[in-house]
């Protein structure tokens, strides 16, 4: 599955104190939030998720098949790639 998302004029914030994010995840999410807030027009996100058809056997939802976890991981990696590319272009 190819996922193409265009985020238009978005703003993001990370709470100072939260129990939902670990210390490491909190540190990793901050560059992504800064990247989101630095873009004025739109942010394109392009990623691909590949799963075997057998992984959907017996699944009723995308959570049961693990598709949601895969989508989250691939979207995060697409953001991380865009940030690295953006930093390389601005230097």
C-alpha positions, 0 to 999 in steps of 0.5 A, a space after each residue: 500500500 502506498 500512502 500519500 498524505 498532504 498536511 496543509 498549514 498544520 501546527 504541532 506542540 509537545 506537552 512539557 509533562 506527559 506520561 504517554 511519551 517516554 523520555 526517549 520518544 519525547 526527545 525524538 518527537 521534538 525535531 519532527 514538531 519543529 519541522 512541522 512548525 517551520 513549514 508554511 505551505 504543506 508537508 507531503 508524506 509518502 511511504 509504502 507499507 508491505 504486508 503479506 495477505 496471510 497477516 490479515 487472516 482472522 483480523 477484523 480491524 486494522 489493529 488486529 492485523 498490525 497494519 496500524 502499527 506498520 502505518 505509524 512506523 512508516 509515517 514516522 520514518 517518512 517524517 524522519 527522512 524529510 527532516 534529514 533531507 530538509 536539514 541537508 538542503 538548508 546547510 
